[in-house]
Amino acid sequence: MDVGAASLGALRAWAQAGSGHAGACYCLSDLGDIECAPVASAHERSEWETLLEREHFLGAGPLVGARLRYLVRSAHLGVIGALAF
């Protein structure tokens, strides 16, 4: 099976179904200061996994090999994103 085709199929299915909730729209000024911080605790890891499972069409993983996880925080809105490399 072509992994790229499988991922594209999952993306199309997710886009057609919607993400299950209405998206939010903010101006940059609404966010306040932004911080991209490495996930350093078990609580942050749980927060990261929950966010990816809820928002990403492929879920939270599994990630393969060495990995870095980050949470993106807004001074006014709290956690607004998650990154992995």
Phi and psi restraints in degrees (value plus and minus 20) as a CYANA .aco file:
   2 ASP   PHI     -97.6   -57.6
   2 ASP   PSI      94.6   134.6
   3 VAL   PHI     -80.7   -40.7
   3 VAL   PSI     -59.9   -19.9
   4 GLY   PHI     -80.7   -40.7
   4 GLY   PSI     -63.3   -23.3
   5 ALA   PHI     -85.6   -45.6
   5 ALA   PSI     -59.5   -19.5
   6 ALA   PHI     -83.6   -43.6
   6 ALA   PSI     -63.1   -23.1
   7 SER   PHI     -85.0   -45.0
   7 SER   PSI     -61.2   -21.2
   8 LEU   PHI     -84.5   -44.5
   8 LEU   PSI     -59.9   -19.9
   9 GLY   PHI     -82.5   -42.5
   9 GLY   PSI     -61.8   -21.8
  10 ALA   PHI     -83.9   -43.9
  10 ALA   PSI     -60.1   -20.1
  11 LEU   PHI     -84.0   -44.0
  11 LEU   PSI     -63.7   -23.7
  12 ARG   PHI     -82.8   -42.8
  12 ARG   PSI     -63.7   -23.7
  13 ALA   PHI     -82.0   -42.0
  13 ALA   PSI     -62.2   -22.2
  14 TRP   PHI     -84.1   -44.1
  14 TRP   PSI     -63.8   -23.8
  15 ALA   PHI     -85.4   -45.4
  15 ALA   PSI     -59.0   -19.0
  16 GLN   PHI     -89.8   -49.8
  16 GLN   PSI     -55.7   -15.7
  17 ALA   PHI    -102.6   -62.6
  17 ALA   PSI     -38.6     1.4
  18 GLY   PHI      61.3   101.3
  18 GLY   PSI     142.9   182.9
  19 SER   PHI    -106.4   -66.4
  19 SER   PSI     -15.6    24.4
  20 GLY   PHI      73.0   113.0
  20 GLY   PSI     -25.1    14.9
  21 HIS   PHI    -176.5  -136.5
  21 HIS   PSI     139.1   179.1
  22 ALA   PHI     -92.8   -52.8
  22 ALA   PSI     119.4   159.4
  23 GLY   PHI     -97.1   -57.1
  23 GLY   PSI     139.0   179.0
  24 ALA   PHI    -123.3   -83.3
  24 ALA   PSI     129.3   169.3
  25 CYS   PHI    -146.7  -106.7
  25 CYS   PSI     101.4   141.4
  26 TYR   PHI    -150.7  -110.7
  26 TYR   PSI     134.0   174.0
  27 CYS   PHI    -106.5   -66.5
  27 CYS   PSI     135.2   175.2
  28 LEU   PHI     -75.4   -35.4
  28 LEU   PSI     -55.6   -15.6
  29 SER   PHI     -85.4   -45.4
  29 SER   PSI     -42.8    -2.8
  30 ASP   PHI     -91.6   -51.6
  30 ASP   PSI     -42.6    -2.6
  31 LEU   PHI    -102.0   -62.0
  31 LEU   PSI     -48.9    -8.9
  32 GLY   PHI      52.9    92.9
  32 GLY   PSI    -177.3  -137.3
  33 ASP   PHI     -86.1   -46.1
  33 ASP   PSI     124.0   164.0
  34 ILE   PHI    -132.9   -92.9
  34 ILE   PSI     117.8   157.8
  35 GLU   PHI    -149.8  -109.8
  35 GLU   PSI     114.5   154.5
  36 CYS   PHI    -133.5   -93.5
  36 CYS   PSI      85.0   125.0
  37 ALA   PHI    -138.4   -98.4
  37 ALA   PSI     119.9   159.9
  38 PRO   PHI     -82.5   -42.5
  38 PRO   PSI     124.3   164.3
  39 VAL   PHI     -90.9   -50.9
  39 VAL   PSI      99.7   139.7
  40 ALA   PHI    -140.6  -100.6
  40 ALA   PSI     -32.1     7.9
  41 SER   PHI    -150.8  -110.8
  41 SER   PSI     147.1   187.1
  42 ALA   PHI     -83.0   -43.0
  42 ALA   PSI     -57.4   -17.4
  43 HIS   PHI     -83.4   -43.4
  43 HIS   PSI     -64.3   -24.3
  44 GLU   PHI     -85.6   -45.6
  44 GLU   PSI     -57.0   -17.0
  45 ARG   PHI     -82.5   -42.5
  45 ARG   PSI     -62.9   -22.9
  46 SER   PHI     -83.0   -43.0
  46 SER   PSI     -62.3   -22.3
  47 GLU   PHI     -81.1   -41.1
  47 GLU   PSI     -64.4   -24.4
  48 TRP   PHI     -80.8   -40.8
  48 TRP   PSI     -69.1   -29.1
  49 GLU   PHI     -84.1   -44.1
  49 GLU   PSI     -61.6   -21.6
  50 THR   PHI     -81.1   -41.1
  50 THR   PSI     -64.9   -24.9
  51 LEU   PHI     -82.9   -42.9
  51 LEU   PSI     -65.5   -25.5
  52 LEU   PHI     -86.1   -46.1
  52 LEU   PSI     -62.5   -22.5
  53 GLU   PHI     -81.1   -41.1
  53 GLU   PSI     -58.7   -18.7
  54 ARG   PHI     -97.9   -57.9
  54 ARG   PSI     -57.0   -17.0
  55 GLU   PHI    -128.0   -88.0
  55 GLU   PSI     -46.8    -6.8
  56 HIS   PHI    -113.0   -73.0
  56 HIS   PSI     115.4   155.4
  57 PHE   PHI     -84.2   -44.2
  57 PHE   PSI     -40.0     0.0
  58 LEU   PHI    -122.4   -82.4
  58 LEU   PSI     -19.9    20.1
  59 GLY   PHI      62.6   102.6
  59 GLY   PSI    -178.3  -138.3
  60 ALA   PHI    -114.9   -74.9
  60 ALA   PSI     -18.1    21.9
  61 GLY   PHI     133.0   173.0
  61 GLY   PSI    -178.4  -138.4
  62 PRO   PHI    -100.7   -60.7
  62 PRO   PSI     127.1   167.1
  63 LEU   PHI    -107.4   -67.4
  63 LEU   PSI     127.8   167.8
  64 VAL   PHI    -134.7   -94.7
  64 VAL   PSI     118.0   158.0
  65 GLY   PHI      56.1    96.1
  65 GLY   PSI    -184.4  -144.4
  66 ALA   PHI     -82.5   -42.5
  66 ALA   PSI     122.1   162.1
  67 ARG   PHI    -165.4  -125.4
  67 ARG   PSI     133.0   173.0
  68 LEU   PHI    -143.4  -103.4
  68 LEU   PSI     113.8   153.8
  69 ARG   PHI    -139.3   -99.3
  69 ARG   PSI     120.2   160.2
  70 TYR   PHI    -154.4  -114.4
  70 TYR   PSI     128.6   168.6
  71 LEU   PHI    -129.8   -89.8
  71 LEU   PSI     118.0   158.0
  72 VAL   PHI    -123.1   -83.1
  72 VAL   PSI     102.1   142.1
  73 ARG   PHI    -138.4   -98.4
  73 ARG   PSI     122.0   162.0
  74 SER   PHI    -124.9   -84.9
  74 SER   PSI     118.9   158.9
  75 ALA   PHI     -79.5   -39.5
  75 ALA   PSI     -52.5   -12.5
  76 HIS   PHI    -117.6   -77.6
  76 HIS   PSI     -45.7    -5.7
  77 LEU   PHI    -136.8   -96.8
  77 LEU   PSI     -24.1    15.9
  78 GLY   PHI      60.6   100.6
  78 GLY   PSI    -168.2  -128.2
  79 VAL   PHI     -89.8   -49.8
  79 VAL   PSI     105.1   145.1
  80 ILE   PHI    -142.4  -102.4
  80 ILE   PSI     -22.2    17.8
  81 GLY   PHI    -189.4  -149.4
  81 GLY   PSI     147.4   187.4
  82 ALA   PHI    -162.0  -122.0
  82 ALA   PSI     121.4   161.4
  83 LEU   PHI    -149.1  -109.1
  83 LEU   PSI     132.8   172.8
  84 ALA   PHI    -165.1  -125.1
  84 ALA   PSI     121.0   161.0
